[in-house]
Amino acid sequence: MARLTKAQREWRPDMPKKRRSIKVSFCSMVLTLEAFVVFFATLVAFGLHKDRFPQPVVLGVGIALSVFLVLNCALLRKPAGYAIGWILQLVIIATGFVEPMMFVVGILFALSWWYAVRTGSRLDRENAARDAEQAEWERNNPPAPEPES
């Protein structure tokens, strides 16, 4: 039998579901899209720069970068995940030294990352405020008892 997670062990009936972070969702989407783009850019560099760089190195670095981007999605629940995300953005921009078009792609994804972090944080704050107001209203206005039939 599979082991239960902490959330599963602590669950009780009528427990409200914890809201998922919009910031984590947005940033995960950006990182996943970047992983696909980096993988295909690796294939481009592999085909175009056969004589400039060793092909196993190009494939190894490109695939490793794609894997790091996907793995960083799991770290986004902690502040270090966002710092690592910024470092990965700089690494992707630096791949422009191998394939110049990656300067443009890297800068565009860095802007997308910045937007995801900023907007996700703002929306999470708004949702927390809305949830607090809702909880306050529910405390001040308990549900009316149901009539007996």
Contacts in CASP RR format, 6 or more apart in sequence:
PFRMAT RR
TARGET T0000
AUTHOR 0000-0000-0000
METHOD contacts of the structure
MODEL  1
MARLTKAQREWRPDMPKKRRSIKVSFCSMVLTLEAFVVFFATLVAFGLHK
DRFPQPVVLGVGIALSVFLVLNCALLRKPAGYAIGWILQLVIIATGFVEP
MMFVVGILFALSWWYAVRTGSRLDRENAARDAEQAEWERNNPPAPEPES
7 18 0 8 1.000
19 127 0 8 1.000
19 131 0 8 1.000
21 77 0 8 1.000
21 120 0 8 1.000
21 124 0 8 1.000
22 119 0 8 1.000
22 120 0 8 1.000
22 123 0 8 1.000
22 124 0 8 1.000
22 127 0 8 1.000
23 76 0 8 1.000
23 116 0 8 1.000
23 117 0 8 1.000
23 120 0 8 1.000
23 121 0 8 1.000
23 123 0 8 1.000
23 124 0 8 1.000
24 76 0 8 1.000
24 77 0 8 1.000
26 116 0 8 1.000
26 117 0 8 1.000
26 119 0 8 1.000
26 120 0 8 1.000
27 73 0 8 1.000
27 76 0 8 1.000
27 82 0 8 1.000
27 85 0 8 1.000
27 113 0 8 1.000
27 116 0 8 1.000
27 117 0 8 1.000
27 120 0 8 1.000
28 73 0 8 1.000
28 76 0 8 1.000
29 116 0 8 1.000
30 109 0 8 1.000
30 112 0 8 1.000
30 113 0 8 1.000
30 116 0 8 1.000
31 69 0 8 1.000
31 70 0 8 1.000
31 72 0 8 1.000
31 73 0 8 1.000
31 85 0 8 1.000
31 88 0 8 1.000
31 113 0 8 1.000
32 69 0 8 1.000
32 70 0 8 1.000
32 73 0 8 1.000
33 109 0 8 1.000
34 69 0 8 1.000
34 88 0 8 1.000
34 92 0 8 1.000
34 109 0 8 1.000
35 66 0 8 1.000
35 67 0 8 1.000
35 69 0 8 1.000
35 70 0 8 1.000
36 66 0 8 1.000
37 105 0 8 1.000
37 109 0 8 1.000
38 62 0 8 1.000
38 65 0 8 1.000
38 66 0 8 1.000
38 69 0 8 1.000
38 92 0 8 1.000
38 95 0 8 1.000
39 62 0 8 1.000
39 63 0 8 1.000
39 66 0 8 1.000
41 62 0 8 1.000
41 95 0 8 1.000
41 99 0 8 1.000
41 101 0 8 1.000
41 102 0 8 1.000
41 105 0 8 1.000
42 58 0 8 1.000
42 59 0 8 1.000
42 60 0 8 1.000
42 61 0 8 1.000
42 62 0 8 1.000
42 63 0 8 1.000
42 65 0 8 1.000
42 66 0 8 1.000
44 99 0 8 1.000
45 53 0 8 1.000
45 58 0 8 1.000
45 62 0 8 1.000
45 95 0 8 1.000
45 98 0 8 1.000
45 99 0 8 1.000
46 55 0 8 1.000
46 58 0 8 1.000
46 59 0 8 1.000
48 99 0 8 1.000
49 58 0 8 1.000
49 98 0 8 1.000
49 99 0 8 1.000
53 98 0 8 1.000
58 98 0 8 1.000
65 88 0 8 1.000
65 91 0 8 1.000
65 92 0 8 1.000
65 95 0 8 1.000
68 88 0 8 1.000
69 88 0 8 1.000
72 81 0 8 1.000
72 84 0 8 1.000
72 85 0 8 1.000
72 88 0 8 1.000
75 81 0 8 1.000
75 84 0 8 1.000
76 82 0 8 1.000
82 117 0 8 1.000
85 113 0 8 1.000
86 113 0 8 1.000
89 106 0 8 1.000
89 109 0 8 1.000
89 110 0 8 1.000
89 113 0 8 1.000
90 110 0 8 1.000
92 102 0 8 1.000
92 105 0 8 1.000
92 106 0 8 1.000
92 109 0 8 1.000
92 110 0 8 1.000
93 102 0 8 1.000
93 103 0 8 1.000
93 106 0 8 1.000
93 107 0 8 1.000
93 110 0 8 1.000
95 102 0 8 1.000
95 106 0 8 1.000
96 102 0 8 1.000
96 103 0 8 1.000
96 106 0 8 1.000
END
